[in-house]
Amino acid sequence: RCVEVFYIYFHAGRVEEPYVSITKKRQMPKDGYSEEIEKEVGQAEGKLCTHRSAFSRASVIQAFLGSAPQLTLQLYICVLQQEITAARSIFMVLSLLSIVYGALRCNILAIRIKYDDYDISVKPAAYLCIFMWRSFEIATRVTVLVLFSSVLQIWTLPVVLVNFFGFFFYPWILFWQSKSPFPENIEKALSRVGTTIVLCLLTFLYAGINMFCWSAVQVKLNDPDLINKSQNWYRLTVYYMLRFIENAFLLLMWYIYKTDIYLYVCAPLLVLQLLIGYCMAVLFMLVFYQFCHPCKKLFSSSISEGLLSCFKFLCFICKPPKSTVLTDKAEVKSLENTDEARSSSKTIDSQKGNPHQSVFSNA
């Protein structure tokens, strides 16, 4: 692909192309109106766009199936050996930047796939918010996994397998619940077995991404494009709440079972820093979706409204039903009435039993 890209780039414009294709894109709505723009795309430009899209997907694959395990392993070795060499620190920084870049490309791919009909321009502020969001999220997640695995090696594999297979089978469970026919239009040259292998590889990559951070591209196997194009704030909220609880639990286990290699580490401060770092990632994510998203004008509801409705729904689930509350109140009132009746009957009986005392008290 690289060789072909350079060949097309340096030979573009020298020979007149036999035909061009016309693409139609809509502008972002301004004052409620959006214009449609037609643009001529030549063969060379179309091939370059195809290769650029392939490079973006390859960077995502390389980041989460190559750099993420490498960064985790290198940090784990540094913790056990209690030293960080210059060469290892350089490779760890490069791995982290590679993962963050892959996550950033994943966000941009998700935006371009979901809003393919619009002419999208991503501003530098949006890139900065995504970079900060993904940096805090991935760095804290990798550190939490390394700290937990350094003290509880036996339980590392179950935690990783539960996370991985949970996200791997989640799209398949949704596909089986929808009772949709098996997708046949992915590639005409593929057989049913080949299509199954491709879908398994896609969900494998989806699980690998969600192991470390939120996957902006949500897999939907019953969709022709295999991508969920709706903006689901509820799923986003549930993911970050569960991930925060999991990180806090893993840090608690590390704090309880930490060994002598952490003798000179202030454990409570480190736990607090990691939790605050994850909260900072959520904060930059909210800023991106609320203010810097290139297609925020197309949202049916803002991120603040979506999160507010999600919290209301969760509070409604946690709140006890009204019937039980009313029955409890009725029982309390009945108990109070019986107590008052008993006390009044006791006073009447006492007045009947001691007439001289009542006359004396009245006098």
C-alpha positions as CSV (number, residue, x, y, z in Angstrom):
1,R,0.0,0.0,0.0
2,C,2.8,2.4,0.8
3,V,4.5,1.8,-2.5
4,E,1.3,2.3,-4.4
5,V,0.4,5.5,-2.5
6,F,3.8,7.1,-3.4
7,Y,3.4,6.0,-7.0
8,I,-0.1,7.5,-7.3
9,Y,0.9,10.7,-5.5
10,F,3.9,11.4,-7.7
11,H,2.1,10.5,-11.0
12,A,-1.1,12.3,-10.2
13,G,-1.9,15.1,-12.7
14,R,0.5,14.0,-15.4
15,V,-2.0,12.0,-17.3
16,E,-5.7,13.0,-17.8
17,E,-8.0,10.6,-16.0
18,P,-10.7,8.9,-18.2
19,Y,-13.5,9.6,-15.8
20,V,-14.2,11.1,-12.4
21,S,-16.9,10.4,-9.8
22,I,-19.1,13.0,-8.2
23,T,-19.7,12.9,-4.5
24,K,-22.4,14.8,-2.6
25,K,-21.8,16.0,0.9
26,R,-23.9,18.2,3.1
27,Q,-22.6,21.0,5.2
28,M,-23.1,21.3,8.9
29,P,-26.5,23.0,9.5
30,K,-26.4,26.8,10.0
31,D,-29.5,28.5,11.3
32,G,-31.4,25.3,10.6
33,Y,-30.3,25.0,7.0
34,S,-27.7,22.8,5.4
35,E,-26.5,23.0,1.8
36,E,-25.5,20.1,-0.3
37,I,-22.1,20.4,-2.1
38,E,-21.1,18.4,-5.1
39,K,-17.4,17.5,-5.6
40,E,-15.5,15.8,-8.4
41,V,-13.2,13.0,-7.2
42,G,-10.7,11.5,-9.6
43,Q,-9.4,8.0,-9.7
44,A,-6.1,8.9,-8.0
45,E,-7.8,10.9,-5.2
46,G,-10.3,8.0,-4.6
47,K,-7.5,5.5,-4.4
48,L,-5.6,7.7,-1.9
49,C,-8.7,8.1,0.2
50,T,-9.1,4.3,0.2
51,H,-5.5,3.8,1.3
52,R,-5.8,6.5,4.0
53,S,-8.8,4.7,5.4
54,A,-6.8,1.4,5.4
55,F,-3.9,3.1,7.2
56,S,-6.2,4.4,9.8
57,R,-7.6,1.0,10.5
58,A,-4.2,-0.5,10.5
59,S,-3.0,2.0,13.1
60,V,-5.9,1.0,15.4
61,I,-5.1,-2.7,15.0
62,Q,-1.4,-2.1,15.7
63,A,-2.1,0.1,18.7
64,F,-4.4,-2.2,20.6
65,L,-3.1,-5.6,19.6
66,G,0.6,-4.6,19.6
67,S,1.5,-1.5,21.5
68,A,-1.0,-2.0,24.4
69,P,0.2,-5.5,25.5
70,Q,3.8,-4.3,24.9
71,L,3.3,-1.2,27.2
72,T,1.7,-3.4,29.9
73,L,4.5,-5.9,29.8
74,Q,7.3,-3.3,29.9
75,L,5.7,-1.5,32.8
76,Y,5.2,-4.8,34.7
77,I,8.9,-5.6,34.2
78,C,9.9,-2.2,35.5
79,V,7.7,-2.6,38.6
80,L,9.2,-6.0,39.4
81,Q,12.8,-5.0,38.8
82,Q,12.2,-1.6,40.6
83,E,14.1,0.3,38.0
84,I,13.3,2.1,34.7
85,T,16.2,2.3,32.2
86,A,16.4,5.0,29.6
87,A,15.8,2.7,26.6
88,R,12.8,1.1,28.3
89,S,11.3,4.4,29.2
90,I,11.6,5.6,25.6
91,F,9.9,2.5,24.3
92,M,7.2,2.8,26.9
93,V,6.5,6.5,25.9
94,L,6.4,5.5,22.2
95,S,4.0,2.6,23.0
96,L,1.7,5.0,24.9
97,L,1.7,7.5,22.1
98,S,1.0,4.8,19.6
99,I,-2.0,3.6,21.7
100,V,-3.3,7.2,22.1
101,Y,-2.9,7.8,18.4
102,G,-4.8,4.6,17.6
103,A,-7.6,5.6,19.9
104,L,-7.7,9.1,18.4
105,R,-7.9,7.6,14.9
106,C,-10.7,5.3,16.2
107,N,-12.7,8.4,17.3
108,I,-12.2,10.1,14.0
109,L,-13.2,7.0,12.1
110,A,-16.3,6.6,14.2
111,I,-17.3,10.2,13.4
112,R,-16.7,9.9,9.7
113,I,-18.6,6.6,9.5
114,K,-21.6,7.8,11.5
115,Y,-21.9,11.1,9.6
116,D,-20.8,10.0,6.2
117,D,-23.3,12.3,4.4
118,Y,-21.7,15.4,5.9
119,D,-18.6,17.4,5.1
120,I,-16.7,17.1,8.4
121,S,-13.8,19.2,9.6
122,V,-12.2,18.4,12.9
123,K,-10.8,21.4,14.7
124,P,-7.5,21.4,16.7
125,A,-9.4,21.8,20.0
126,A,-11.2,18.6,19.3
127,Y,-7.9,16.8,18.6
128,L,-6.5,18.2,21.9
129,C,-9.5,17.0,23.9
130,I,-9.4,13.5,22.4
131,F,-5.6,13.3,23.0
132,M,-6.0,14.3,26.7
133,W,-9.0,12.1,27.2
134,R,-7.3,9.0,25.7
135,S,-4.0,9.7,27.4
136,F,-5.5,9.8,30.9
137,E,-7.8,6.9,30.3
138,I,-5.2,4.5,28.8
139,A,-2.3,5.5,31.2
140,T,-4.5,4.9,34.3
141,R,-5.9,1.7,33.0
142,V,-2.6,0.2,32.1
143,T,-1.1,1.2,35.5
144,V,-4.1,-0.3,37.4
145,L,-3.7,-3.6,35.6
146,V,0.1,-3.7,36.2
147,L,-0.3,-2.9,39.9
148,F,-3.0,-5.6,40.4
149,S,-1.0,-8.2,38.4
150,S,2.2,-7.5,40.4
151,V,0.6,-8.7,43.7
152,L,-2.1,-11.1,42.6
153,Q,-0.6,-13.0,39.6
154,I,-3.1,-15.8,40.0
155,W,-6.1,-13.6,39.5
156,T,-4.8,-11.6,36.6
157,L,-5.8,-14.2,34.0
158,P,-9.5,-14.4,35.2
159,V,-9.8,-10.6,35.2
160,V,-8.4,-10.3,31.7
161,L,-10.5,-13.2,30.3
162,V,-13.7,-11.9,31.9
163,N,-13.1,-8.5,30.3
164,F,-12.1,-9.8,27.0
165,F,-14.7,-12.5,26.4
166,G,-17.4,-10.2,27.9
167,F,-16.7,-7.6,25.1
168,F,-16.1,-10.3,22.5
169,F,-19.5,-12.0,22.9
170,Y,-21.5,-8.8,23.6
171,P,-22.0,-8.0,19.9
172,W,-22.9,-11.6,19.2
173,I,-25.5,-11.7,22.0
174,L,-27.1,-8.6,20.6
175,F,-27.1,-10.1,17.2
176,W,-28.8,-13.3,18.4
177,Q,-31.4,-11.4,20.4
178,S,-32.3,-9.3,17.3
179,K,-33.0,-12.6,15.3
180,S,-31.6,-11.0,12.2
181,P,-30.4,-13.1,9.2
182,F,-26.7,-13.9,8.9
183,P,-24.9,-11.0,7.2
184,E,-24.0,-12.1,3.6
185,N,-23.1,-8.8,1.9
186,I,-19.7,-8.1,3.6
187,E,-17.7,-9.3,0.7
188,K,-19.0,-11.2,-2.4
189,A,-16.0,-13.4,-2.7
190,L,-16.2,-14.7,0.9
191,S,-18.1,-17.8,1.8
192,R,-20.1,-18.2,4.9
193,V,-17.1,-19.6,6.8
194,G,-15.0,-16.7,5.6
195,T,-17.6,-14.2,6.7
196,T,-17.7,-15.8,10.1
197,I,-14.0,-15.5,10.4
198,V,-14.0,-11.8,9.4
199,L,-16.8,-11.1,12.0
200,C,-14.8,-12.9,14.7
201,L,-11.7,-10.9,13.9
202,L,-13.8,-7.7,14.0
203,T,-15.2,-8.6,17.4
204,F,-11.7,-9.7,18.6
205,L,-10.4,-6.2,17.8
206,Y,-13.5,-4.6,19.4
207,A,-12.8,-6.6,22.6
208,G,-9.1,-5.6,22.5
209,I,-9.9,-1.9,22.3
210,N,-12.5,-2.1,25.1
211,M,-10.0,-3.8,27.4
212,F,-8.1,-0.5,27.6
213,C,-10.5,2.2,26.7
214,W,-13.9,3.0,25.3
215,S,-14.3,2.0,21.7
216,A,-15.8,4.9,19.8
217,V,-16.8,2.5,17.0
218,Q,-19.6,0.3,18.3
219,V,-19.9,-3.1,16.4
220,K,-23.5,-4.0,15.3
221,L,-23.5,-7.2,13.4
222,N,-27.1,-6.9,12.2
223,D,-26.3,-3.6,10.4
224,P,-25.2,-3.6,6.8
225,D,-22.2,-1.5,7.7
226,L,-21.5,-3.5,10.9
227,I,-21.4,-0.2,12.8
228,N,-23.9,1.2,15.2
229,K,-24.5,4.8,14.0
230,S,-26.7,5.9,16.8
231,Q,-25.3,7.9,19.7
232,N,-26.1,5.8,22.8
233,W,-25.3,7.9,25.9
234,Y,-26.7,5.2,28.1
235,R,-24.1,2.6,27.0
236,L,-21.3,5.2,27.3
237,T,-22.4,6.0,30.9
238,V,-22.7,2.4,32.0
239,Y,-19.2,1.6,30.5
240,Y,-17.5,4.4,32.4
241,M,-19.3,3.7,35.6
242,L,-18.5,0.0,35.6
243,R,-14.9,0.7,34.5
244,F,-14.4,3.2,37.4
245,I,-15.8,0.6,39.9
246,E,-13.5,-2.1,38.4
247,N,-10.4,0.1,38.6
248,A,-11.3,1.1,42.2
249,F,-11.8,-2.6,43.2
250,L,-8.5,-3.6,41.6
251,L,-6.6,-0.8,43.4
252,L,-8.2,-1.8,46.6
253,M,-7.0,-5.4,46.2
254,W,-3.5,-4.1,45.4
255,Y,-3.6,-1.9,48.5
256,I,-4.6,-4.8,50.7
257,Y,-2.1,-7.4,49.3
258,K,0.8,-5.1,48.3
259,T,4.3,-6.6,48.9
260,D,7.6,-5.2,50.1
261,I,8.5,-3.8,46.6
262,Y,6.1,-1.0,47.3
263,L,7.6,-0.2,50.7
264,Y,8.8,3.3,49.6
265,V,5.6,4.1,47.7
266,C,2.8,6.2,49.3
267,A,0.0,3.8,48.5
268,P,-3.0,6.0,49.4
269,L,-1.6,8.9,47.4
270,L,-1.0,6.6,44.4
271,V,-4.6,5.2,44.5
272,L,-6.0,8.8,44.8
273,Q,-3.9,9.9,41.8
274,L,-5.0,7.1,39.6
275,L,-8.7,7.6,40.4
276,I,-8.4,11.3,39.8
277,G,-6.6,10.6,36.5
278,Y,-9.5,8.5,35.4
279,C,-11.9,11.2,36.4
280,M,-9.8,13.7,34.4
281,A,-10.3,11.4,31.3
282,V,-14.0,11.4,31.8
283,L,-13.9,15.2,32.2
284,F,-12.1,15.7,28.9
285,M,-14.5,13.3,27.2
286,L,-17.5,15.3,28.4
287,V,-15.8,18.5,27.2
288,F,-15.3,17.0,23.8
289,Y,-18.8,15.8,23.3
290,Q,-20.4,19.0,24.8
291,F,-18.3,21.6,23.0
292,C,-15.7,20.3,20.5
293,H,-17.5,17.5,18.6
294,P,-17.6,18.5,14.9
295,C,-21.2,17.1,14.6
296,K,-22.6,18.3,17.9
297,K,-25.3,20.2,16.0
298,L,-26.7,16.9,14.7
299,F,-27.2,15.4,18.2
300,S,-30.8,14.8,19.2
301,S,-29.7,15.5,22.8
302,S,-26.5,16.9,24.3
303,I,-24.2,14.9,26.5
304,S,-25.3,16.7,29.6
305,E,-29.0,15.9,28.9
306,G,-28.1,12.3,28.1
307,L,-26.1,11.8,31.2
308,L,-28.8,13.5,33.3
309,S,-31.5,11.2,31.9
310,C,-29.2,8.2,32.5
311,F,-28.6,9.2,36.2
312,K,-32.4,9.7,36.6
313,F,-33.0,6.2,35.2
314,L,-30.4,4.7,37.5
315,C,-31.9,6.5,40.5
316,F,-35.3,5.3,39.5
317,I,-34.0,1.7,39.5
318,C,-32.3,2.1,42.9
319,K,-35.3,3.8,44.5
320,P,-37.8,1.4,46.2
321,P,-41.2,1.2,44.7
322,K,-44.0,3.5,45.9
323,S,-46.3,0.6,47.0
324,T,-43.7,-0.6,49.6
325,V,-43.2,3.0,50.8
326,L,-46.9,3.5,51.2
327,T,-47.3,0.2,53.1
328,D,-44.4,1.1,55.4
329,K,-46.0,4.5,56.1
330,A,-49.4,2.9,56.7
331,E,-47.8,0.4,59.1
332,V,-46.0,3.2,61.0
333,K,-49.2,5.2,61.3
334,S,-51.2,2.1,62.4
335,L,-48.5,1.4,65.1
336,E,-48.7,5.1,66.2
337,N,-52.5,4.9,66.4
338,T,-52.4,1.7,68.4
339,D,-49.8,3.2,70.8
340,E,-52.0,6.3,71.2
341,A,-55.0,4.1,71.8
342,R,-53.2,2.1,74.4
343,S,-51.9,5.1,76.2
344,S,-55.4,6.8,76.2
345,S,-57.0,3.6,77.5
346,K,-54.3,3.4,80.3
347,T,-55.1,7.0,81.4
348,I,-58.8,6.3,81.4
349,D,-58.3,3.1,83.5
350,S,-56.0,5.0,85.9
351,Q,-58.6,7.7,86.3
352,K,-61.3,5.1,86.9
353,G,-59.2,3.2,89.4
354,N,-58.1,6.3,91.5
355,P,-61.2,8.6,91.8
356,H,-59.9,10.3,94.9
357,Q,-56.6,11.1,93.3
358,S,-58.4,12.6,90.2
359,V,-60.6,14.7,92.5
360,F,-57.6,15.8,94.5
361,S,-55.7,16.7,91.3
362,N,-58.7,18.7,90.0
363,A,-58.9,20.5,93.3
